[in-house]
Amino acid sequence: MRLLRRLAIGAALVIGSLLFAAPAGAASSSLAATRVSAIVAASDGARIVAQQAPPPVVNVTPSSDGMPGAELVQKLLSWLSQLALWGSLASILAGATVYGLAQNSANYNGAYRGKQLAVAGAIGAALAGLAPTAITMLFRAAGG
């Protein structure tokens, strides 16, 4: 229970920091608009204003154009997603079977395990379908 509570707090902190963080381009555009000035005193009492250029902005645009093996990686990820869906289906069917048999034989512990297995399969299927969308959304939320 304590581990679950810690995971929930950690997830809330990560999601909160993503929601209230400024976009990546916002900070760099304000730095580009203003120059950093420093006043340096010379030996004869004159003031010299030295301006420093802002740090360079790093731009990253993910793309698989020209990447060797990009089609293979895409195909492997598609296969992995299909395997996750098959595993989720197997978990739901096995859980339903265990639940039905255990419930009819008055094995309530087995019935609980069957329900747990079926729900885990449903959650696995939802995560397999949601994973690409979640990754894209988090990348865009981080300023990508």
C-alpha positions as CSV (number, residue, x, y, z in Angstrom):
1,M,0.0,0.0,0.0
2,R,2.8,2.3,0.9
3,L,4.5,1.6,-2.5
4,L,1.3,2.4,-4.3
5,R,0.9,5.6,-2.4
6,R,4.5,6.6,-3.3
7,L,3.9,5.8,-7.0
8,A,0.7,7.9,-7.0
9,I,2.5,10.9,-5.4
10,G,5.4,10.6,-7.9
11,A,3.0,10.4,-10.8
12,A,1.1,13.4,-9.5
13,L,4.3,15.4,-9.2
14,V,5.4,14.5,-12.8
15,I,2.0,15.3,-14.3
16,G,1.8,18.6,-12.2
17,S,5.3,19.7,-13.4
18,L,4.3,18.9,-17.0
19,L,1.0,20.9,-16.7
20,F,2.5,24.0,-15.1
21,A,5.9,24.1,-16.9
22,A,6.4,26.8,-19.5
23,P,6.9,25.6,-23.1
24,A,10.5,25.1,-24.2
25,G,10.3,27.9,-26.8
26,A,9.0,30.5,-24.3
27,A,12.2,30.7,-22.2
28,S,14.5,30.8,-25.2
29,S,12.5,33.5,-27.1
30,S,12.7,35.8,-24.1
31,L,16.4,35.2,-23.8
32,A,16.9,36.0,-27.5
33,A,15.0,39.3,-27.2
34,T,17.1,40.7,-24.3
35,R,20.9,41.0,-24.3
36,V,22.8,40.5,-21.1
37,S,24.8,43.6,-20.2
38,A,27.7,43.9,-17.8
39,I,29.3,47.1,-16.7
40,V,33.0,46.9,-16.4
41,A,35.0,49.7,-14.8
42,A,38.2,50.7,-16.6
43,S,41.4,51.9,-14.8
44,D,40.8,55.5,-15.9
45,G,37.3,55.6,-14.4
46,A,35.5,55.2,-17.6
47,R,32.6,52.8,-17.8
48,I,32.6,50.2,-20.5
49,V,29.4,48.2,-21.2
50,A,30.1,44.7,-22.4
51,Q,27.3,42.8,-24.0
52,Q,27.2,39.0,-24.0
53,A,25.3,37.1,-26.5
54,P,22.5,34.8,-25.2
55,P,23.2,31.1,-25.1
56,P,22.5,29.2,-28.3
57,V,19.0,27.6,-28.7
58,V,19.0,23.8,-29.3
59,N,16.3,22.7,-31.7
60,V,15.4,19.0,-31.9
61,T,12.9,17.6,-34.3
62,P,12.6,13.8,-34.1
63,S,12.5,12.2,-37.5
64,S,13.4,8.8,-38.9
65,D,14.2,10.1,-42.4
66,G,17.4,8.5,-43.6
67,M,17.9,6.4,-40.5
68,P,19.2,3.0,-41.3
69,G,16.8,0.3,-40.0
70,A,13.9,2.7,-39.3
71,E,11.4,0.5,-41.1
72,L,12.6,-2.5,-39.1
73,V,12.3,-0.6,-35.8
74,Q,8.8,0.5,-36.8
75,K,7.9,-3.1,-37.7
76,L,9.3,-4.5,-34.4
77,L,7.3,-1.9,-32.4
78,S,4.1,-2.9,-34.3
79,W,4.8,-6.6,-33.6
80,L,5.5,-5.8,-29.9
81,S,2.1,-4.0,-29.7
82,Q,0.4,-7.0,-31.4
83,L,2.0,-9.3,-28.9
84,A,0.8,-7.1,-26.0
85,L,-2.7,-7.3,-27.4
86,W,-2.6,-11.1,-27.8
87,G,-1.3,-11.4,-24.2
88,S,-4.0,-9.2,-22.9
89,L,-6.7,-11.3,-24.7
90,A,-5.1,-14.4,-23.3
91,S,-5.2,-12.9,-19.8
92,I,-8.8,-11.9,-20.1
93,L,-9.8,-15.3,-21.4
94,A,-7.8,-17.2,-18.8
95,G,-9.1,-14.9,-16.0
96,A,-12.7,-15.5,-17.1
97,T,-12.1,-19.3,-17.1
98,V,-10.4,-19.3,-13.7
99,Y,-13.2,-17.1,-12.3
100,G,-16.0,-19.2,-13.7
101,L,-14.5,-22.5,-12.5
102,A,-13.5,-21.2,-9.1
103,Q,-16.8,-19.5,-8.5
104,N,-18.8,-22.7,-9.3
105,S,-16.6,-24.7,-7.0
106,A,-16.9,-22.3,-4.1
107,N,-13.2,-21.3,-4.3
108,Y,-13.5,-17.6,-3.5
109,N,-9.7,-17.0,-3.5
110,G,-9.5,-18.5,-7.0
111,A,-12.4,-16.4,-8.1
112,Y,-10.7,-13.3,-6.9
113,R,-7.5,-14.3,-8.8
114,G,-9.6,-14.9,-11.9
115,K,-11.1,-11.4,-11.7
116,Q,-7.7,-9.9,-11.0
117,L,-6.3,-11.7,-14.1
118,A,-9.2,-10.5,-16.3
119,V,-8.9,-6.9,-15.1
120,A,-5.1,-7.0,-15.6
121,G,-5.7,-8.1,-19.2
122,A,-8.1,-5.2,-19.8
123,I,-5.7,-2.7,-18.4
124,G,-2.9,-4.2,-20.5
125,A,-5.0,-3.8,-23.7
126,A,-5.8,-0.2,-22.8
127,L,-2.1,0.6,-22.1
128,A,-1.0,-1.1,-25.4
129,G,-3.5,1.1,-27.3
130,L,-2.8,4.2,-25.3
131,A,1.1,4.0,-25.3
132,P,1.8,5.7,-28.7
133,T,-0.7,8.5,-28.0
134,A,0.7,9.1,-24.5
135,I,4.3,9.2,-25.7
136,T,3.3,11.8,-28.4
137,M,1.3,13.9,-25.9
138,L,4.1,13.9,-23.3
139,F,6.7,14.9,-26.0
140,R,4.5,17.8,-27.2
141,A,3.7,18.8,-23.6
142,A,7.4,19.0,-22.9
143,G,7.8,21.5,-25.8
144,G,8.7,19.2,-28.6
